Amino acid sequence: MMNWQLIQVDAFTNRPFSGNPAAVCILPEMGSSAWLQHVAREMNLSETAFLLPHGDGFSLRWFTPKVEVDLCGHATLASAHVLWTEGYLASTATARFFTRSGLLTAQRHGDWIELNFPPIPCQTVSVPDGLEAALGVKPRWVGLSSFAYLVELDSETMVKQLQPNFSLLAPLHPQGVIVTSIASTPGFDFVSRFFAPSLGVNEDPVTGAAHCCLTPFWAGRLGTSELVAHQASARGGIVRVREGDGRIYVSGQAVTIFKAIFDKTVYEFSDTILETGLTETLGF
């Protein structure tokens, strides 16, 4: 237990300090949800991934600083990167993850990692109350999926210059808002950004799960099953996507930033204490 590690990885990039950072923790036994949430809050990244060996793969859970989520692309990509680079899996082996979204797999293709994810369909809806005011722009089209609104804007410039009011976005249901447009920058098919203030993440730098909505949307609009996307956050990231066999394949690169060792007191911290008012005496 003294060797429990947290490894921070920048996902959907081949350069340090860009893409989307995720913490990855491989555990010998799964901690309680309360303990996992405290670790994620301490890391204060858009997601912290917790892995536990299970059968022919790994159980995988994802936490924002605020809640557990059903699907996270960049932390899954980071998890697969850690399994291969830290020697948990051979470089040619398929990474298998058992999650709240079912079985997810990852394969390594040179410097790229390809995730096999379920599609997340969107249905056309009327512009919901408060959305236009929160974004400060008029949508060209709005769709609704199980986890986010998908909002098409008129141009890449509009997507990049958008300055949402997060206080107005947070009460909207469901939990996130994806904004997107066709790309004007050569080499890309579409651009996007993702906002989820209700999850404790005002803007996610690069969002693999959002591309499970974006891929079928833009594949239908552009008439192709393979696309290259740019998530135009301040950190930015490049995502290759394709459709096939009723699945969405999301590819990206990853870079390890640092490795940390849990202090003994962290994993000896009692769940009983977490669930009582004694947390106040420990500085929480």
N, C-alpha and C positions, 0 to 999 in steps of 0.2 A: 504493500500500500504506500510505502514511502516513495515509490517511483511513479505515482499517478502523474500524468503529464497533461498540460494544456498547450496546444500548438496553434499559433495564430497563422493563418494563411490568407493571402490576398487572392481572390478568385476572379475569374474572367479577365485575366491580365497576364502578361509575361514580364511585367516590371513591378518591382516593389513600390508600395505606397500609392498604388492605383487599383482599379477594380473594386471589389467588395470584400472587406475583411470579415473573416469568420474565425471563431475559436472552435477547436476540435478537441474533445476529451474522450479517450478510450478507457473505459472503466472495467474492472474485474467483476463488479456487480452494480446493478443500477440503483442509484440513490432514490430517495423519495422525490416526488414532484416539487415539494417545498425546497429541498436542498438544491435540486437542479436549477430552480428559478433563482435562488440566491446566487449561485455561481454565474448564471447568465446576467443577472443584474450587476454583479461585480465586474464582469468583462465589459458590459455596456456597449456591446456591438449589436448590429441589427439581428444577428443570430449567433447562438452558441449551440454546437452539435454535440450530442452525447451518444457514444457508440458502446455497445456491449456485444461480445461474440455470442452468436446464436445459431446453432445448426451449421449450415453451409454458408452463413453470412453473418450479418451484424444487425442487431436491433438499433434503430436510429431514431432519436427524438430531437426536435429543434425548439429552442426557446429564444424569444426576443427578451429585452430587459423587463418586459411587462407580462407576457403570456406565452404559453406553448402554442405552436402553430401546426397546421396539418401538412404543409408542404413548403420546402425551401430549397431552391435550386443551388444557390451559391455555396451554402453550407454542406450540401450533398457533394458538390464538386470538390470542395475543400476536404471533406472526409475521405473521398476516394483518393485524392492526392496524398493524404497522410498515410493511408493504408499501404500504398505502393512505396512511397519514399522512406517510410519508417520500417519496411520489411515485414509488415503484417500479411501482405499478399505479394505473390510473384508479379512482376511487371506485365506478364501476359494473362494473368488471371482476371476474371470478371468480378467486380465488386458487387455484392448482393446486399441490399438493405431492406429490412422489414420495418415498415413505417405505418403511420396512421393513414397514408394514402396508398397502402398496398405495397407489393414488392417493386422496388426500384433497382435498376442496375446501372453500372457504369463500366465503360471499357476504355482502355488507353490506346490511342492512335498517335504514336510519336509524342510530340509535346502537347497534344490536345487530349482532353477527356470528354467522352460523349456520354451523356446521361439519357436514359430511357424513361420518359415520363408519360403520364396520362394526359390527353388533351383536356383543356378546360373551355368548353364552348361558351359563347356569348350570344345573347338574344338582344335584338334591337329594343330599346325602351325610350320613353319620353325623358327629356332632361329633368332629373329630379330636383325638387325644391332645394335651393341653396347651393347647388353645384356650380352654376355659372358665376355666382357672386364669390364663391370660395376660390375659383380658379382665376377670376378676373378676365376671362375671355369667353367668346361664344363658341361652343362646340360645333363641329361640322357633323358629327354623328356620335351617339352614345349607345353603348351596349352594356349588358349586365351579365356577370358570371357568378359563380358560387362564392367568389371571394373578393371581387373587385368590380368597379365600373371601368369600362374601357372607353376612353374619350379620344376620338379622332379630331385633330386640329388641322388647320389649313396648310401649315408649312413647318419645316424643320426649325426655322427661326422662331416661330411662336412657341414650339416645344422647349427650345433652349432658353428663351427669355422669360418663360413663365415664372411668376413669383406668387405661389398660392398663399392664401390665408389659412394657416393650419388650424387655427381655432375654429374656423367655419367648416373645414374639411372633417375634423375629428368626429362630429356627431353623425355623419353620413353612414348609412348601412348599405352594402357590406363594409368590410374593413379597410379597403384600399381603393385608390384611384390610379389607373394607368393612363397616361396621356401619350399619344403617338401621332406620327405623320409619316408620309412617304419621305425618303431621304433625298436631299439635294447634294450632299457630299458624295463625290465619286467613291465607289467601293462598297457602299452600303445600300441596302434596299429600303430599310425603314429605321426610324429613331424612336426612342421612348424615354419616359421617366416614370417613376413609381413613388407614390406618396401613401403612407400608412400611419398617420399620427395617432389613431386610436390604438395601435399596437405598440406605441412608444417609439416609432421610427418615422420621423417627419419625411425624410426622403431616403430611400434605399439606393445605394450607389449602383448596383447591378443586380437584377432580380430574375433568376432562372424561372421561377414559377410564373411570373408575368408573361414569359414567352410561350407558355402553354396556352395562353389566350391569344397572344399576338401572332403566333405562327399560323394557325388556321385562318385568322382574319386576313393577314397580308398575303398568304398563299392563295386564298380565294380572289382577292383584289388584283394581284399581280400575275396570276396564272402560272405559278411555279411552286414546286414543293421544297426547294432549297433556297434559303435566303441568308444574308449576312446583316446583322443588326448592330446598331450602336446605342447603348443606353447613355444618354447625354447628361449624366449627373456631373458634379464638380470633379469627382475622381474618374468617372467614365469607365466603360468596358466594352469589349467586343464579344458578340455572341453569334455563333453559327447555329442555324436551326434547319430542321427538315421534318417533313411528314412522311409516315410510312407505316403500313399495317395497323392503322388505328392508333398509333402512338406519336409522340412528339420527341424528337431527338435534339437535345440542347448541348452544344459543345463549347468548351472554353479551356483556357489555360489557367495555371495556378502557380504561386510562388510562396514558399515558406518564409515567414518573417522572423518569428522567434519561437523558442520552446521554454516553457516554465514548469517548475515542479511544485505540486501542492505541498503546503506546509502541513505537518501532521495534525495540527489543530483543526484544519479545514474539514477533513473527512472524518474526524472524530466528533465534530459538532453534532449534538444530539437533535434528532427530529422532534423529540419531546420538547426541548427548549424552543425550537422553531415554532411550535404550535401553542405556546403559552405566552403570557405577558412578560416572561423573563427576558425576552429579546431586548426589551428596553434597557435592562441592566448591562447588556453586552454592547450597547452603542448602536443598535439598529433603530 
